[in-house]
Amino acid sequence: MAELHLEGAFRQKLIKFIPYTELENLTRIEGGYSGSIHTAYWQKLRKTVAVK
């Protein structure tokens, strides 16, 4: 079920796949049952982004 929601979000461009090679300074901010959340600097857009 969750996979279908993610696929739909990717198709609607609500979520963007960013190759790890384009990220710098990956920092873990929270973790739990469903994985961890990180922040990272995205070189291409020169912005800090959330990473799951």
C-alpha positions in Angstrom: 0.0 0.0 0.0 2.7 2.5 0.9 4.6 1.6 -2.3 1.5 2.6 -4.3 1.4 6.0 -2.5 5.1 6.6 -3.2 4.8 5.6 -6.9 1.9 8.1 -7.2 3.9 10.8 -5.5 6.8 10.3 -7.9 4.5 10.3 -10.9 2.9 13.6 -9.7 6.3 15.0 -9.1 5.5 15.6 -5.4 8.7 13.7 -4.4 11.9 13.9 -6.4 14.6 11.3 -6.5 18.0 12.9 -5.9 21.2 10.8 -6.6 23.4 10.6 -3.5 26.3 11.8 -5.6 24.5 15.2 -5.8 24.2 15.5 -1.9 26.7 16.8 0.6 26.8 16.9 4.4 24.2 14.2 5.0 23.1 14.7 8.7 20.7 12.4 10.6 18.0 14.3 12.4 15.5 11.6 13.5 15.0 7.8 13.3 12.3 5.4 14.2 10.3 2.3 13.1 10.0 3.4 9.5 13.6 4.5 8.9 15.5 7.7 9.4 15.2 11.3 8.2 18.3 13.3 7.2 19.1 16.7 5.9 21.6 17.2 3.2 22.9 20.0 1.0 21.8 19.5 -2.7 24.6 20.9 -4.8 22.5 21.2 -8.0 20.0 23.6 -6.4 22.2 25.0 -3.7 19.6 24.2 -1.1 19.2 22.1 2.1 16.7 19.2 1.5 15.1 16.5 3.6 16.2 12.9 2.7 14.4 9.7 3.6 
